[in-house]
Amino acid sequence: MLRRILAAAVGVTLSTLALAAPAVAAPVQIQARNITVSGGGEYASYVPQAIQIWNSRVPNIRMSQVSSGGNIQISVTSGGGSRASIGHGSGWIILDRVQINQGYSPLRVVAHEMGHSLGLRDNYNRDCNILMSGGSAGTQCRNPNPSAGEANWVNQSFAGGFRAERSGPIEWAVDSWPAPAEALSAA
């Protein structure tokens, strides 16, 4: 009798487990960011290409170019270095035509600076396969693509949505193209 009760209980339990739906992770909401190119000058045509590169490698973000009011503002200057605010999909990118005209790939510079706006920091390791190596890879490096590690970092960073906008001072990544000697000696 006890065996029949246990067998029935085990049977009911197993049939319940077989019918239970498997646990499915909630889908991650794609985070939309808009980029305004106000005064992008001669580099404005590289912005859509850089957007496409990031969109194709980071599923959790979807960037698009708008005429005004974007989360990321892009402009051009002459001197002072290309730079971007370190952000989580917001901030400013300033492209320095003096640096770019030294022979650096404009598309690589734009994609690199977008990387800062997505939260990535410089890595002066001279590796052309690492987008955030920036100018340390030299003028011969034309690769505008983030590495798998860089793309994964941004993807994971955006998986939880956007953080509140920073309330303190803006943190800038001022890029040296080429990289400063002290950064290269440490790499």
Secondary structure, DSSP 8 states (H G I E B T S, - for coil): -HHHHHHHHHHHHHHHHHHS----------EEEEEEESS-GGGTTHHHHHHHHHHHH-TTEEEEEESS--SEEEEEESSS--EEE--SS-EEEEEEHHHHTTT--HHHHHHHHHHHHTT-----S--TT-GGGGGGG-TT----S--HHHHHHHHHHHTT-------S---EEE--SS--HHHHHH-
